[in-house]
Amino acid sequence: MSMDDKLTHFNEQQRAKMVDVSDKQETVREAVAVSRVVMNPDTMRRVKEGKIGKGDVLAVAQVAGIMAAKKTAEIIPMCHPIPLNGVNIQFDDTSDNTIHIEVTVKTKGVTGVEMEALTAASATALTIYDMCKAMDKGMILGPTYLMTKTGGKSGDYARHSEEG
C-alpha cells in the first residue's frame, strides 16, 4: 500500500476517527451516483400509470433521496455534516421493468459529496421498494455505485463501465 493509499479513518492506535479536514482547500465538489430497481412488468406498469395505492412512487422516492442526502452524516458515522448546494434526482424507466436512478449532489466545501450521492441513490431505491412491496416483494435493488466525482485534493474520478 503506497502512502497515497493510506486509510485516513484510523488514529495512531488503529481506532476509528473522523478525519480532520480543517486544513483542506474549499472547492466546488460534485458527485454522481446511480442505482436501479428491477421489478415485475405489472409493477412497472402500475408505477408508470400512477396506480400504486401509496401515491406517486417516483415523487415520494425523489423527496426521500433528497432528505437522505441531507441526513448522510447522521447515519454514516465518519461522514462530516456538510452544507449541500444542490441535490438532483432523475429517473429513467424506459428499460424493461427497471427504474434507473441518477443522483447528482453539489457543494462548495472542504470534503466531497460521494457519500451523500450514494446514500441518496440507495434511499431512493429503498423508497421505491417500500412503495411497491405489497405487490412485488421480489424487486431487485442495485447495483449502486459512484459514476463520477469532481473537486478536491484527490482529483476527479469517472467510472468507465458498470463492471469496473
N, C-alpha and C positions, 0 to 999 in steps of 0.2 A: 504494500500500500504506500503510495507516494504521500508527501506532506500535503499536497493539494486534496488528497482523498481522505484526510483525517476526519473522523467523525467529531463534530463540534458540540454535540449534546451531552458530553460526559465531562465531569470535572477531574481534578488530579487523582481522586480516589475511585475513579471509574464509576461514579454515580451520576444519575441523570441531573441535568441542569438546563435552564433556559439560557440560550446564547445571549451574550451581551452585544447588542447592535449599536451602542451609543456612539461608536467611532465610525460607523459606516456612512457613506455618502448618500444623501437623499436623491433619488432619481425617479423618473416615471417608470412604472412597472406594470406589466400586463401578463396575464396567463390565460390560456385557453385549454379547457378540459372537456372531454367528451365521455358520454356513456350511451347506453341504449337499453330499451326494454323490448323483448320479443314476447309476443302474445298470440293467442289463437285467433284465427280470422274473424270469428264472431265478436270477440272482444274489441279488436281493432275497428271493425265496422261500427260498433256501438260508441266507441270513443270519438270517431270522426263525425258521427251523426248526433253527438251530444246526448246519447241515451243511456248514460251511466247514472244511476239513481242518486249518487252523492254530489252530482253537479258537473261543472265543466272541468274535466280531468286536467287538461293542459294548463288552464288558467290557475288552478289550485297548485299544481306542481311547480309552475313558474314562480309563484309567490313563495312557496316553501323553499325553493332553491335559493332565492334571493335572501330570505331570512337565514338560511343555513350558512351562506357566505358570511353574513354579518355576525354570526354566532360561532364561527370556527374556533376562535381562541378559547371558548368556553367548553368545548368538547375534545379538542386535541391538546393534550397537556403542555407541550413545549412551544406551541404557536404564540406569537406575540399578538395582542389585540391591536389591530391597525385600522385606521380610517379608510374606508373604501370610497373611491371616486365614482365607480360605476360597476354595475353587475348586469349583464345582458344574457338572457337565456333564450335560445332558439330551438325549434323543433323541426324535424323533417320526418314526415310519416309516409313518404312516397314509396318506401321499400315494403315488400310484402310482410305484413304482420310485425313490423319493427318501428318503434319510435326512436329516432336518433336525437340525442340531446347534445347541444353545444353551449358551453358556458364561457363567457369572457368576463374577466374581473380586472379592474384597473385601480391603481393607487399611485400616489406620489409619496414615497417614503423611503425608509432605510431597510426594509425587508420585503421579500417578494410575496406574491399572492397565489402561488401554486396551490397551497393547501386550501385556500378559500375557494378556488375554482373547482378542485377535486371534491371538496365537501359539498358544494352546491350541486355538482353533477350527480353525486351519489344521492343526496336528499331529493333531488328532482325525480330520479328513477324510483326511489323508495316510495315517494308520494304517488306516482303513477300506479305502482303495485298496490298500495293501500286503497286507492280509489277503485281499483278493478278486481281486487282479490275475491270478492264474493262470487264472481262468475268465472274466475280463471286463476286458480292458485298455482298453476304450473308456469307462470311467466318466468322468463329468464332475464336477469339484470346483468348488465356489463357486456364486455369489459369496460372498465372506467380507467381512463389514463390521461396524462398530460400531453397535449398536442404541441403547444408552443409556450415559451415564456421569453419575455424581453426585459431588459434593465437589470441593474445590479452588478456586483463585483464578479460573479461567476459567468456573466455574459448571457448571450441568447441561446435558446435551445429550440430545436424543431425536430419533432418525431418524423421519421421518414415513411413509416407504414404502421398499420395496426399490429403487425407481428413483431417489430423490433425497432 
